[in-house]
């Protein structure tokens, strides 16, 4: 009995040792299969997208196990090279594969892996590991949330930082700055509503009693003459778009008439103004509508564009367009009046302006008023503008008093005009204005020569200077020019140019000029004139003075104002009070 118990105990102990040995060999074989499976999965998945478990069952064959151990012992005999770890040894590993009876491979995938990948994983593992489903081998795919892919936590809302005392200080300072800026803007806006008040308070160089000692104080004057004549002559502001459309309409209806008017203006008046009109309409459009302009006129236009210096201001461009438009409009009105046989004064309106002016100089204001009542508004403005100040007032007064016009009165005026026309043609009196000829000669000189000649006239021949002042604007007469015209012209000049022009002029004179400038620019020029920081070149002084006078003349011409009107006092400058 005792022997049986001992044999049973020995057999149990031997079986436990043998079972432990099989577990070790199973682990070695599972390591081999796991390495191969991972090499396959790493080609299509990231290591963090899956995990792998391999379970293998082996036949407990003592004979094959002994052969495996013998092969292992052979590998570790003295003098034999060590080929590597036991699971990777060739013949020994084959013995283990012969003992394998079943293989279970479990692949655990992350939830974010495409479901279509499962089928591919099974096929690749079955092929690579030589699994046999009939022998019980299997590949199982499962899905869970792997630790490498934690669930996305919702972002917590940002918490605004607590306002520190520094932040509160900054907020208070910025609020005060904004409030002060708003108050300054409101103050400037209120001052802008009364520009005369602002000009008086901000400009310390305005006329003072000290500046005007020993001089005749200028009168309190207004922008236009107190007589109704000046109001009738001053033209309203042009609508440039309407002017453009009217020019194109005239050119489309009467192409030859428009081309002739542009040609005459280009050759006789100003090619520069005509070139600005072409740019205003567009050169392609101008070539298309002014088809009869000769090559000589186009050559003059091209030369004017080539010789133009600097950029043209908007005011200069508008003035040039108005001048050419007036020439085209005059030709158009004359053409229309030529076919108007119902107008009893058509023979007068068809006359050239020089001939008509000779007749008007000898006619009474009442007869001229009757002619104006039968003339278009554009022609009437030209007739009234060509008269001297005294006669102009009388003509306008006659027009305002007309209530009815009997037929015999009209016939008497027509007879008067016919008689004077006959006398003029029988005894022509060519009119030559010496002052106009002298003015052209002076403007043909250099600026320095012009300045010297005007100074010579002022000292030795004041009567000749007085006649000349009614033809061209002299620099000393700028004090008579309305402030809005002076401001428009002088604002385009730099400080150094204004300083050169006003150098060594009387304080009362340059205060009148500086009053039309922006405050800061005026203060800089006044400071330079007071300190006499530098002596400008005489040539520059003369050039700037002439250029200022010519620019003022252009602006006055665009507003139908004559230089003689300033000298006669018909149009006066505005003096700030």
Secondary structure, 3 states (H helix, E strand, C coil): CHHHHHHHHHHHHHHHHHHHHHHHHHHHHHHHHHHHHHHHHCCCCCHHHEEEEEEEEECCCHHHHHHHHHHHHHHCCCCCCCCCCHHHCHHHHHHHHHHEEEEEEEEEEECCCCCCHHHHHHHHHHHHCCCCHHHCCEEEEEEECCCCCCCCCCCCCCCCCCCCHHHHHHHHHHHHHHHHHHHHHHHHHHHHCCHHHHHHHHCCCCCCCCCCCCCCCCCCCCCCCCCHHHHHHCCCCCCHHHHHHHHHHHHHHCHHHHHHHHHHHHHHHCHHHHHHHHHHHCHHHHHHHCCCCCHHHHHHHHHHHHHCCCCCCHHHHHHHHHHHHHHHHHHHHHHHHHCCCCCCCHHHHCCCHHHHHHHHHHCCHHHHHHHHHCCCHHHHHHHHHCCCHHHHHHHHHHHHHCCCCCHHHHHHHHHHHHHHHHHHHHCCCCCCCHHHHHHHHHHHCCHHHHHHHHHHHHHHCHHHHHHHHCCCCCHHHHHHCCHHHHHHHHCCCCHHHHHHHHCCCCHHHHHHHHCCCCHHHHHHHHHHHHHCCCCCCHHHHHHHHHHHHHHHHHHHHHCCCCHHHHHHCCCCCCCCC
